[in-house]
Amino acid sequence: MQNIDSIKTPSVDYSVHPLIAARWSPRAYDTKPVESEKLQRIFEAARWTASANNLQPWYFMVGLKGDEVYQKIVDSLVEFNQMWAINAPVLVLAIAKTTNAKGEPNKSYAYDLGQSVAMLSLQAMEEGIYTHQMGGFDASAVTLALEIPEDYKILVAFTLGYPGDAGILHPNLQKLEMSPRSRRSVSESVFTGSFGHKADFL
Ligand SMILES: Cc1cc2nc3c(=O)[nH]c(=O)nc-3n(C[C@H](O)[C@H](O)[C@H](O)COP(=O)(O)O)c2cc1C
């Protein structure tokens, strides 16, 4: 069988940092736990994200396989995600504080939290640890179960772990796991002159 990372690493139009090209979202994970030192560095990366007014709205609830937080996160996932996410040794909820110190709305919370997850995903890749983000979970249920305070909003759940053998997955998921990644071209997203006009530098 072809090496999965070689299937997942895209042929880019313009060369990028190898960690960016290599990142992909697995559903099969090895049972090996993620070392504490690696978790420390992964969350340190999130810490240094830029944010509006340096409010740093990111917070993370981390569940390690076997603990109560992990089980509560699993319970909140939609069935499709439960099918594979239970392979991961670490499950995390990414949570944003939606207000500033005066209690006023921080309109940048989602943007900033998203950036922090992107940052930690790349640090994770550097550590040989793969992330898979999930929007398919019951945010209200897990907010209650984990007693997340008011003004905090869970935006995404994600896995952390070493990639595993696709053979452990349900056959439908195996197909997804072995498919190449695809994206529209840069020229369809990056414009100069007018919206929709392919950037001149491309
Ligand atoms: C906000 C967000 C929500 C997602 N929700 C799910 C999900 O519920 N289940 C799932 O299997 N993948 C989910 N994904 C993963 C995407 O499907 C995946 O990132 C996308 O197909 C691109 O694949 P790649 O990350 O391997 O490049 C989500 C990703 C993001 C960023």
The ligand as a MOL file (V3000), in Angstrom:
LIG
                    3D

  0  0  0     0  0            999 V3000
M  V30 BEGIN CTAB
M  V30 COUNTS 31 33 0 0 0
M  V30 BEGIN ATOM
M  V30 1 C -14.2600 24.0430 11.6970 0
M  V30 2 C -14.0360 22.6540 11.1590 0
M  V30 3 C -15.0040 21.6790 11.3740 0
M  V30 4 C -14.7950 20.3640 10.9170 0
M  V30 5 N -15.7160 19.4030 11.2400 0
M  V30 6 C -15.4410 18.1100 10.9640 0
M  V30 7 C -16.2720 17.0760 11.4740 0
M  V30 8 O -17.2380 17.3110 12.2240 0
M  V30 9 N -15.9680 15.7900 11.1350 0
M  V30 10 C -14.8910 15.4630 10.3680 0
M  V30 11 O -14.6760 14.2740 10.1290 0
M  V30 12 N -14.0610 16.4390 9.8980 0
M  V30 13 C -14.2960 17.7300 10.1710 0
M  V30 14 N -13.4430 18.7300 9.7490 0
M  V30 15 C -12.2410 18.3760 8.9660 0
M  V30 16 C -12.3490 18.8410 7.5200 0
M  V30 17 O -13.2860 18.0620 6.8490 0
M  V30 18 C -10.9480 18.7770 6.8650 0
M  V30 19 O -10.0900 19.6840 7.5120 0
M  V30 20 C -11.0360 19.1260 5.3780 0
M  V30 21 O -11.7360 18.1150 4.6980 0
M  V30 22 C -9.6750 19.2680 4.7540 0
M  V30 23 O -8.8840 18.1330 4.9820 0
M  V30 24 P -7.4080 18.2640 5.5640 0
M  V30 25 O -7.5020 18.9070 6.9260 0
M  V30 26 O -6.9060 16.8290 5.6380 0
M  V30 27 O -6.6330 19.0980 4.6090 0
M  V30 28 C -13.6190 20.0460 10.1750 0
M  V30 29 C -12.6590 21.0340 9.9540 0
M  V30 30 C -12.8500 22.3140 10.4530 0
M  V30 31 C -11.7590 23.3570 10.2470 0
M  V30 END ATOM
M  V30 BEGIN BOND
M  V30 1 1 1 2
M  V30 2 1 2 3
M  V30 3 2 2 30
M  V30 4 2 3 4
M  V30 5 1 4 5
M  V30 6 1 4 28
M  V30 7 2 5 6
M  V30 8 1 6 7
M  V30 9 1 6 13
M  V30 10 2 7 8
M  V30 11 1 7 9
M  V30 12 1 9 10
M  V30 13 2 10 11
M  V30 14 1 10 12
M  V30 15 2 12 13
M  V30 16 1 13 14
M  V30 17 1 14 15
M  V30 18 1 14 28
M  V30 19 1 15 16
M  V30 20 1 16 17
M  V30 21 1 16 18
M  V30 22 1 18 19
M  V30 23 1 18 20
M  V30 24 1 20 21
M  V30 25 1 20 22
M  V30 26 1 22 23
M  V30 27 1 23 24
M  V30 28 2 24 25
M  V30 29 1 24 26
M  V30 30 1 24 27
M  V30 31 2 28 29
M  V30 32 1 29 30
M  V30 33 1 30 31
M  V30 END BOND
M  V30 END CTAB
M  END
